[in-house]
Amino acid sequence: MRIDLLVRGGDVVTVDDANTVVVDGAVAVHRGEILAVGPAAGVAARFTADEVLDAAGGLVLPGLVNAHTHLAMTLLRGSADDVTLQGFLERVVRRESELLTPANVAAAVRLAIVESVRAGVTSALDMYWFHEAAERAAAEAGWRLHTGPTFMDVPDPADGLGYGERLAWARRDLAARGPAVPGRRPVLFAHSTYALSPAQLVEIGSLAREFGALLHLHAAENGTEVASVEVAHGRRPVELLDDLGLLGPDTLLAHAVDLTGREIAALARTGTAVAHCPVSNLKLGCGIAPVPRLLGAGVTVGLGTDGAVSSNTLDVLGAVRMAALVHKAGGDPTAVGAERAVRMATIEGARALGLGEHLGSLEAGKRADLIVLGLDGPHLLPRHDPFSTLAYAAGAADVRDTVVEGRVLMRGRRLTTLDEAAVVGALPVAL
């Protein structure tokens, strides 16, 4: 059979249910779909490929999923460091109203895509203003972006839309998306329980359910947020969302740092997922999310970088390492192991988005989002266990090739769909 792409020669870390690793393996891809995964000799004998990606001396693994970010915040990287979450929000929201336009968002997203592709990130859930501009930039680059209308009831929103107008616009946006496409789904972003009223949250949640959209919110990021919501509404953020009927398998909460045992049980009971952002949470002094307890309760936990203002990087492998390390601080070195951390950045991130049937592992029938990690660096040798290598030793610079929907976006560390110099040169000069 003639196919579009054959990736062969490296050890394939499938991240399937058994964490199967195929030594000297291959992945056959046609029309954006994985047709076969197995030993290189056997797969190569079945297919003739128009394009071959040589993964010799590397690890082939699923593309990394950034389960929570604000991509265009690359414009503000380094402008709100060493402040609390509340100080961060005050500084950033003011700058956004001054700086953001569709053109500036598109330029910032292109920069974020360059950084992400180089870091092996093939998919991101992006909450931000002017999402249409972000979608166009991602489509031009061939990169998988999950985004949609964002609701945040602030005095001077960057796009100038009032709440009622925004609700009507969001409905039009969702209606225009048409039938579902494998590997993608509609998304609605409700910023938080402190930036929207309970009535607004219910209305946004109803709209999300009507269109089968993922509902994504910030929740319980730090103790100050939790206390302010409790004063305003008599309930903590997760309690409020539960009482409003907004938790469930189509809801993904970012951060979830300040949780009670009852709230963890509510997330498990409703099938609500969490995007863990360890680097951002530490940098803003928010605390450490109770990830071992969440996992023990059966909650799906993916990994996010947050925006490049609060984490300063879109490096998901960095988040993998932090997730594998920070939870050991309580004295249990098994709290989040290497395999678990890698799964959080791949299949569990895909499941958190409700896309686990299509993304997150290298299995026949799934979309062909994958990366090749080079093992030529001295810091990666010798290699006794691929998951250990990925979680504790590898970095973004080790990514050699990046493939999204069967299209090679980076080959041999050279971008193929974006001109990096042009992207950098197009950034707004007055930042």
Secondary structure as UniProt FT lines:
FT   STRAND          2..8
FT   STRAND          11..13
FT   TURN            17..18
FT   STRAND          21..22
FT   TURN            23..24
FT   STRAND          25..30
FT   TURN            31..32
FT   STRAND          33..39
FT   HELIX           40..46
FT   STRAND          48..54
FT   TURN            56..57
FT   STRAND          58..62
FT   STRAND          64..69
FT   HELIX           71..76
FT   TURN            77..78
FT   HELIX           85..99
FT   HELIX           102..118
FT   TURN            119..120
FT   STRAND          121..126
FT   HELIX           131..141
FT   STRAND          144..146
FT   STRAND          150..151
FT   TURN            158..159
FT   HELIX           163..175
FT   TURN            176..177
FT   TURN            182..183
FT   STRAND          187..190
FT   HELIX           198..210
FT   TURN            211..212
FT   STRAND          214..219
FT   HELIX           223..233
FT   HELIX           237..243
FT   TURN            244..245
FT   TURN            249..250
FT   STRAND          251..255
FT   HELIX           261..270
FT   STRAND          273..276
FT   HELIX           278..283
FT   TURN            284..285
FT   HELIX           291..297
FT   STRAND          301..303
FT   TURN            308..310
FT   HELIX           316..326
FT   HELIX           327..330
FT   TURN            333..334
FT   HELIX           338..344
FT   TURN            345..346
FT   HELIX           347..352
FT   TURN            353..354
FT   TURN            356..358
FT   TURN            364..365
FT   STRAND          370..374
FT   HELIX           378..380
FT   HELIX           386..388
FT   HELIX           389..393
FT   HELIX           396..398
FT   STRAND          399..404
FT   TURN            405..406
FT   STRAND          407..411
FT   TURN            412..413
FT   STRAND          414..415
FT   HELIX           420..425
//
